[in-house]
Protein backbone atom coordinates (compact mmCIF):
# COMPACT_ATOMS: atom_id res chain seq x y z
CA UNK A 1 0.00 0.00 0.00
CA UNK A 2 2.99 2.26 -0.17
CA UNK A 3 4.47 4.44 2.55
CA UNK A 4 1.93 5.36 5.20
CA UNK A 5 1.43 8.72 6.84
CA UNK A 6 1.36 7.47 10.41
CA UNK A 7 3.01 4.04 10.20
CA UNK A 8 5.97 2.79 8.27
CA UNK A 9 5.57 -0.07 5.82
CA UNK A 10 6.95 -2.68 8.23
CA UNK A 11 4.39 -1.81 10.90
CA UNK A 12 1.56 -2.00 8.39
CA UNK A 13 2.71 -5.41 7.20
CA UNK A 14 2.92 -6.59 10.83
CA UNK A 15 -0.65 -5.46 11.34
CA UNK A 16 -1.76 -7.30 8.20
CA UNK A 17 -0.04 -10.47 9.40
CA UNK A 18 -1.73 -10.18 12.80
CA UNK A 19 -5.06 -9.82 11.03
CA UNK A 20 -4.31 -12.92 8.97
CA UNK A 21 -3.78 -14.84 12.21
CA UNK A 22 -7.17 -13.73 13.55
CA UNK A 23 -5.99 -11.09 15.98
CA UNK A 24 -7.22 -7.72 14.70
CA UNK A 25 -9.28 -5.62 12.35
CA UNK A 26 -7.21 -2.92 10.71
CA UNK A 27 -8.34 0.17 8.77
CA UNK A 28 -5.98 2.38 6.83
CA UNK A 29 -7.10 5.65 5.22
CA UNK A 30 -5.16 8.00 2.96
CA UNK A 31 -5.87 11.67 2.46
CA UNK A 32 -7.29 12.85 -0.85
CA UNK A 33 -4.77 14.43 -3.21
CA UNK A 34 -4.67 18.17 -2.66
CA UNK A 35 -5.73 17.82 0.98
CA UNK A 36 -2.46 16.56 2.43
CA UNK A 37 -1.69 19.36 4.88
CA UNK A 38 -1.68 18.17 8.47
CA UNK A 39 0.29 18.49 11.73
CA UNK A 40 3.41 16.80 10.37
CA UNK A 41 3.74 19.50 7.70
CA UNK A 42 3.61 22.15 10.43
CA UNK A 43 6.51 20.50 12.25
CA UNK A 44 8.50 20.31 9.02
CA UNK A 45 7.80 24.00 8.49
CA UNK A 46 9.20 24.83 11.93
CA UNK A 47 12.36 22.87 11.16
CA UNK A 48 12.65 24.54 7.74
CA UNK A 49 12.89 27.94 9.45
CA UNK A 50 15.76 26.66 11.58
CA UNK A 51 17.40 24.92 8.64
CA UNK A 52 17.66 28.12 6.61
CA UNK A 53 20.03 29.62 9.18
CA UNK A 54 21.89 26.40 10.01
CA UNK A 55 25.41 25.45 9.00
CA UNK A 56 25.63 21.67 9.24
CA UNK A 57 27.89 19.10 7.62
CA UNK A 58 27.13 15.80 9.35
CA UNK A 59 24.04 13.73 10.05
CA UNK A 60 24.44 14.36 13.77
CA UNK A 61 24.42 18.12 13.16
CA UNK A 62 21.26 17.75 11.10
CA UNK A 63 19.68 15.91 14.04
CA UNK A 64 20.74 18.71 16.39
CA UNK A 65 19.09 21.29 14.13
CA UNK A 66 15.86 19.27 14.27
CA UNK A 67 15.91 19.14 18.08
CA UNK A 68 16.62 22.87 18.38
CA UNK A 69 13.95 23.87 15.85
CA UNK A 70 10.98 23.69 18.25
CA UNK A 71 10.86 25.51 21.58
CA UNK A 72 9.08 22.74 23.47
CA UNK A 73 10.97 19.85 21.88
CA UNK A 74 8.18 18.72 19.56
CA UNK A 75 10.56 17.88 16.73
CA UNK A 76 12.49 14.70 17.53
CA UNK A 77 14.96 13.24 15.01
CA UNK A 78 14.85 9.50 14.39
CA UNK A 79 18.29 8.24 13.40
CA UNK A 80 18.73 4.81 11.87
CA UNK A 81 21.85 4.00 13.88
CA UNK A 82 20.57 5.35 17.20
CA UNK A 83 21.23 2.68 19.85
CA UNK A 84 18.48 4.09 22.10
CA UNK A 85 15.83 3.88 19.36
CA UNK A 86 17.04 1.18 17.03
CA UNK A 87 15.50 1.19 13.56
CA UNK A 88 15.75 -2.03 11.59
CA UNK A 89 14.96 -2.62 7.94
CA UNK A 90 13.63 -6.05 6.99
CA UNK A 91 13.02 -7.69 3.62
CA UNK A 92 9.22 -7.92 3.73
CA UNK A 93 8.92 -8.07 -0.06
CA UNK A 94 10.83 -11.34 -0.31
CA UNK A 95 9.16 -12.72 2.82
CA UNK A 96 5.61 -12.13 1.56
CA UNK A 97 6.21 -13.04 -2.09
CA UNK A 98 5.32 -16.76 -1.66
CA UNK A 99 2.03 -15.87 0.04
CA UNK A 100 0.51 -12.73 -1.47
CA UNK A 101 0.07 -10.97 -4.79
CA UNK A 102 0.88 -7.26 -5.27
CA UNK A 103 -2.07 -4.98 -4.57
CA UNK A 104 -2.76 -3.23 -7.87
CA UNK A 105 -5.63 -0.79 -7.50
CA UNK A 106 -6.56 2.62 -8.94
CA UNK A 107 -5.22 5.63 -7.07
CA UNK A 108 -8.79 6.75 -6.53
CA UNK A 109 -9.13 4.37 -3.56
CA UNK A 110 -8.44 6.02 -0.20
CA UNK A 111 -9.77 3.58 2.42
CA UNK A 112 -8.61 0.01 3.09
CA UNK A 113 -9.84 -2.47 5.69
CA UNK A 114 -8.35 -5.87 6.55
CA UNK A 115 -10.50 -8.14 8.71
CA UNK A 116 -9.40 -11.35 10.43
CA UNK A 117 -12.70 -12.96 9.42
CA UNK A 118 -11.69 -12.50 5.76
CA UNK A 119 -7.99 -13.52 5.68
CA UNK A 120 -6.12 -12.33 2.63
CA UNK A 121 -8.90 -9.99 1.52
CA UNK A 122 -8.61 -6.20 1.41
CA UNK A 123 -11.78 -4.10 1.49
CA UNK A 124 -11.27 -0.98 -0.64
CA UNK A 125 -13.31 2.20 -0.93
CA UNK A 126 -12.85 5.39 -2.90
CA UNK A 127 -14.66 7.41 -0.20
CA UNK A 128 -16.15 6.45 3.16
CA UNK A 129 -19.66 6.22 1.72
CA UNK A 130 -18.56 4.53 -1.54
CA UNK A 131 -19.34 0.89 -2.38
CA UNK A 132 -16.85 -1.63 -1.03
CA UNK A 133 -14.61 -3.53 -3.43
CA UNK A 134 -13.14 -6.84 -2.22
CA UNK A 135 -9.66 -7.79 -3.44
CA UNK A 136 -8.06 -11.13 -2.55
CA UNK A 137 -4.28 -10.98 -2.14
CA UNK A 138 -3.53 -14.60 -1.26
CA UNK A 139 -1.93 -16.88 -3.82
CA UNK A 140 -3.32 -19.86 -1.90
CA UNK A 141 -6.06 -19.39 0.68
CA UNK A 142 -4.85 -22.38 2.69
CA UNK A 143 -1.31 -21.05 3.13
CA UNK A 144 -0.81 -18.05 5.42
CA UNK A 145 2.45 -16.56 6.75
CA UNK A 146 3.13 -17.23 10.41
CA UNK A 147 3.53 -14.40 12.91
CA UNK A 148 6.32 -16.45 14.50
CA UNK A 149 8.52 -16.03 11.42
CA UNK A 150 10.59 -12.90 11.00
CA UNK A 151 11.80 -11.53 7.65
CA UNK A 152 15.52 -11.28 7.06
CA UNK A 153 17.03 -8.03 8.27
CA UNK A 154 18.39 -5.80 5.51
CA UNK A 155 21.85 -4.51 6.36
CA UNK A 156 23.26 -1.50 4.54
CA UNK A 157 26.43 -2.30 2.61
CA UNK A 158 27.48 1.35 2.49
CA UNK A 159 29.15 3.15 -0.40
CA UNK A 160 31.20 1.16 -2.87
CA UNK A 161 34.96 1.99 -2.98
CA UNK A 162 34.66 4.13 -6.14
CA UNK A 163 31.99 6.27 -4.50
CA UNK A 164 34.10 6.60 -1.35
CA UNK A 165 37.07 7.81 -3.37
CA UNK A 166 34.89 10.31 -5.22
CA UNK A 167 33.73 11.82 -1.93
CA UNK A 168 37.27 11.90 -0.58
CA UNK A 169 38.75 13.55 -3.70
CA UNK A 170 35.94 15.95 -4.63
CA UNK A 171 33.78 16.69 -1.59
CA UNK A 172 36.10 16.49 1.42
CA UNK A 173 37.71 19.86 0.67
CA UNK A 174 34.36 21.62 1.12
CA UNK A 175 33.92 20.34 4.70
CA UNK A 176 34.97 22.98 7.22
CA UNK A 177 35.91 20.88 10.24
CA UNK A 178 38.15 17.83 10.52
CA UNK A 179 35.31 16.06 12.31
CA UNK A 180 32.93 16.49 9.38
CA UNK A 181 35.68 15.54 6.91
CA UNK A 182 36.37 12.29 8.73
CA UNK A 183 32.67 11.58 9.24
CA UNK A 184 31.34 12.44 5.78
CA UNK A 185 34.34 11.83 3.53
CA UNK A 186 36.89 9.62 5.29
CA UNK A 187 39.81 8.17 3.39
CA UNK A 188 38.73 4.82 1.89
CA UNK A 189 40.34 1.64 3.13
CA UNK A 190 40.54 0.15 -0.37
CA UNK A 191 43.61 1.50 -2.23
CA UNK A 192 42.76 3.83 -5.07
CA UNK A 193 44.91 1.80 -7.43
CA UNK A 194 42.42 -1.06 -7.09
CA UNK A 195 39.38 1.08 -7.97
CA UNK A 196 38.40 2.36 -11.42
CA UNK A 197 37.01 5.72 -10.31
CA UNK A 198 36.99 7.31 -13.77
CA UNK A 199 34.85 4.56 -15.29
CA UNK A 200 32.29 4.86 -12.50
CA UNK A 201 32.03 8.64 -12.70
CA UNK A 202 31.51 8.52 -16.47
CA UNK A 203 28.27 6.60 -16.03
CA UNK A 204 25.48 9.11 -16.93
CA UNK A 205 23.12 8.11 -14.11
CA UNK A 206 25.72 7.55 -11.41
CA UNK A 207 25.24 9.78 -8.32
CA UNK A 208 28.89 10.85 -8.51
CA UNK A 209 28.34 12.22 -12.02
CA UNK A 210 25.22 14.16 -11.06
CA UNK A 211 26.78 15.71 -7.97
CA UNK A 212 29.91 16.54 -9.90
CA UNK A 213 27.84 18.56 -12.36
CA UNK A 214 26.19 20.43 -9.49
CA UNK A 215 29.57 21.53 -8.15
CA UNK A 216 30.65 23.13 -11.43
C-alpha positions as CSV (number, residue, x, y, z in Angstrom):
1,X,0.0,0.0,0.0
2,X,3.0,2.3,-0.2
3,X,4.5,4.4,2.5
4,X,1.9,5.4,5.2
5,X,1.4,8.7,6.8
6,X,1.4,7.5,10.4
7,X,3.0,4.0,10.2
8,X,6.0,2.8,8.3
9,X,5.6,-0.1,5.8
10,X,7.0,-2.7,8.2
11,X,4.4,-1.8,10.9
12,X,1.6,-2.0,8.4
13,X,2.7,-5.4,7.2
14,X,2.9,-6.6,10.8
15,X,-0.7,-5.5,11.3
16,X,-1.8,-7.3,8.2
17,X,0.0,-10.5,9.4
18,X,-1.7,-10.2,12.8
19,X,-5.1,-9.8,11.0
20,X,-4.3,-12.9,9.0
21,X,-3.8,-14.8,12.2
22,X,-7.2,-13.7,13.6
23,X,-6.0,-11.1,16.0
24,X,-7.2,-7.7,14.7
25,X,-9.3,-5.6,12.3
26,X,-7.2,-2.9,10.7
27,X,-8.3,0.2,8.8
28,X,-6.0,2.4,6.8
29,X,-7.1,5.6,5.2
30,X,-5.2,8.0,3.0
31,X,-5.9,11.7,2.5
32,X,-7.3,12.9,-0.8
33,X,-4.8,14.4,-3.2
34,X,-4.7,18.2,-2.7
35,X,-5.7,17.8,1.0
36,X,-2.5,16.6,2.4
37,X,-1.7,19.4,4.9
38,X,-1.7,18.2,8.5
39,X,0.3,18.5,11.7
40,X,3.4,16.8,10.4
41,X,3.7,19.5,7.7
42,X,3.6,22.2,10.4
43,X,6.5,20.5,12.3
44,X,8.5,20.3,9.0
45,X,7.8,24.0,8.5
46,X,9.2,24.8,11.9
47,X,12.4,22.9,11.2
48,X,12.7,24.5,7.7
49,X,12.9,27.9,9.4
50,X,15.8,26.7,11.6
51,X,17.4,24.9,8.6
52,X,17.7,28.1,6.6
53,X,20.0,29.6,9.2
54,X,21.9,26.4,10.0
55,X,25.4,25.5,9.0
56,X,25.6,21.7,9.2
57,X,27.9,19.1,7.6
58,X,27.1,15.8,9.3
59,X,24.0,13.7,10.0
60,X,24.4,14.4,13.8
61,X,24.4,18.1,13.2
62,X,21.3,17.8,11.1
63,X,19.7,15.9,14.0
64,X,20.7,18.7,16.4
65,X,19.1,21.3,14.1
66,X,15.9,19.3,14.3
67,X,15.9,19.1,18.1
68,X,16.6,22.9,18.4
69,X,14.0,23.9,15.8
70,X,11.0,23.7,18.2
71,X,10.9,25.5,21.6
72,X,9.1,22.7,23.5
73,X,11.0,19.9,21.9
74,X,8.2,18.7,19.6
75,X,10.6,17.9,16.7
76,X,12.5,14.7,17.5
77,X,15.0,13.2,15.0
78,X,14.8,9.5,14.4
79,X,18.3,8.2,13.4
80,X,18.7,4.8,11.9
81,X,21.9,4.0,13.9
82,X,20.6,5.4,17.2
83,X,21.2,2.7,19.8
84,X,18.5,4.1,22.1
85,X,15.8,3.9,19.4
86,X,17.0,1.2,17.0
87,X,15.5,1.2,13.6
88,X,15.8,-2.0,11.6
89,X,15.0,-2.6,7.9
90,X,13.6,-6.0,7.0
91,X,13.0,-7.7,3.6
92,X,9.2,-7.9,3.7
93,X,8.9,-8.1,-0.1
94,X,10.8,-11.3,-0.3
95,X,9.2,-12.7,2.8
96,X,5.6,-12.1,1.6
97,X,6.2,-13.0,-2.1
98,X,5.3,-16.8,-1.7
99,X,2.0,-15.9,0.0
100,X,0.5,-12.7,-1.5
101,X,0.1,-11.0,-4.8
102,X,0.9,-7.3,-5.3
103,X,-2.1,-5.0,-4.6
104,X,-2.8,-3.2,-7.9
105,X,-5.6,-0.8,-7.5
106,X,-6.6,2.6,-8.9
107,X,-5.2,5.6,-7.1
108,X,-8.8,6.7,-6.5
109,X,-9.1,4.4,-3.6
110,X,-8.4,6.0,-0.2
111,X,-9.8,3.6,2.4
112,X,-8.6,0.0,3.1
113,X,-9.8,-2.5,5.7
114,X,-8.3,-5.9,6.6
115,X,-10.5,-8.1,8.7
116,X,-9.4,-11.4,10.4
117,X,-12.7,-13.0,9.4
118,X,-11.7,-12.5,5.8
119,X,-8.0,-13.5,5.7
120,X,-6.1,-12.3,2.6
121,X,-8.9,-10.0,1.5
122,X,-8.6,-6.2,1.4
123,X,-11.8,-4.1,1.5
124,X,-11.3,-1.0,-0.6
125,X,-13.3,2.2,-0.9
126,X,-12.9,5.4,-2.9
127,X,-14.7,7.4,-0.2
128,X,-16.2,6.4,3.2
129,X,-19.7,6.2,1.7
130,X,-18.6,4.5,-1.5
131,X,-19.3,0.9,-2.4
132,X,-16.9,-1.6,-1.0
133,X,-14.6,-3.5,-3.4
134,X,-13.1,-6.8,-2.2
135,X,-9.7,-7.8,-3.4
136,X,-8.1,-11.1,-2.6
137,X,-4.3,-11.0,-2.1
138,X,-3.5,-14.6,-1.3
139,X,-1.9,-16.9,-3.8
140,X,-3.3,-19.9,-1.9
141,X,-6.1,-19.4,0.7
142,X,-4.8,-22.4,2.7
143,X,-1.3,-21.0,3.1
144,X,-0.8,-18.1,5.4
145,X,2.5,-16.6,6.7
146,X,3.1,-17.2,10.4
147,X,3.5,-14.4,12.9
148,X,6.3,-16.4,14.5
149,X,8.5,-16.0,11.4
150,X,10.6,-12.9,11.0
151,X,11.8,-11.5,7.7
152,X,15.5,-11.3,7.1
153,X,17.0,-8.0,8.3
154,X,18.4,-5.8,5.5
155,X,21.9,-4.5,6.4
156,X,23.3,-1.5,4.5
157,X,26.4,-2.3,2.6
158,X,27.5,1.4,2.5
159,X,29.2,3.1,-0.4
160,X,31.2,1.2,-2.9
161,X,35.0,2.0,-3.0
162,X,34.7,4.1,-6.1
163,X,32.0,6.3,-4.5
164,X,34.1,6.6,-1.4
165,X,37.1,7.8,-3.4
166,X,34.9,10.3,-5.2
167,X,33.7,11.8,-1.9
168,X,37.3,11.9,-0.6
169,X,38.7,13.5,-3.7
170,X,35.9,15.9,-4.6
171,X,33.8,16.7,-1.6
172,X,36.1,16.5,1.4
173,X,37.7,19.9,0.7
174,X,34.4,21.6,1.1
175,X,33.9,20.3,4.7
176,X,35.0,23.0,7.2
177,X,35.9,20.9,10.2
178,X,38.1,17.8,10.5
179,X,35.3,16.1,12.3
180,X,32.9,16.5,9.4
181,X,35.7,15.5,6.9
182,X,36.4,12.3,8.7
183,X,32.7,11.6,9.2
184,X,31.3,12.4,5.8
185,X,34.3,11.8,3.5
186,X,36.9,9.6,5.3
187,X,39.8,8.2,3.4
188,X,38.7,4.8,1.9
189,X,40.3,1.6,3.1
190,X,40.5,0.1,-0.4
191,X,43.6,1.5,-2.2
192,X,42.8,3.8,-5.1
193,X,44.9,1.8,-7.4
194,X,42.4,-1.1,-7.1
195,X,39.4,1.1,-8.0
196,X,38.4,2.4,-11.4
197,X,37.0,5.7,-10.3
198,X,37.0,7.3,-13.8
199,X,34.9,4.6,-15.3
200,X,32.3,4.9,-12.5
201,X,32.0,8.6,-12.7
202,X,31.5,8.5,-16.5
203,X,28.3,6.6,-16.0
204,X,25.5,9.1,-16.9
205,X,23.1,8.1,-14.1
206,X,25.7,7.5,-11.4
207,X,25.2,9.8,-8.3
208,X,28.9,10.9,-8.5
209,X,28.3,12.2,-12.0
210,X,25.2,14.2,-11.1
211,X,26.8,15.7,-8.0
212,X,29.9,16.5,-9.9
213,X,27.8,18.6,-12.4
214,X,26.2,20.4,-9.5
215,X,29.6,21.5,-8.2
216,X,30.7,23.1,-11.4
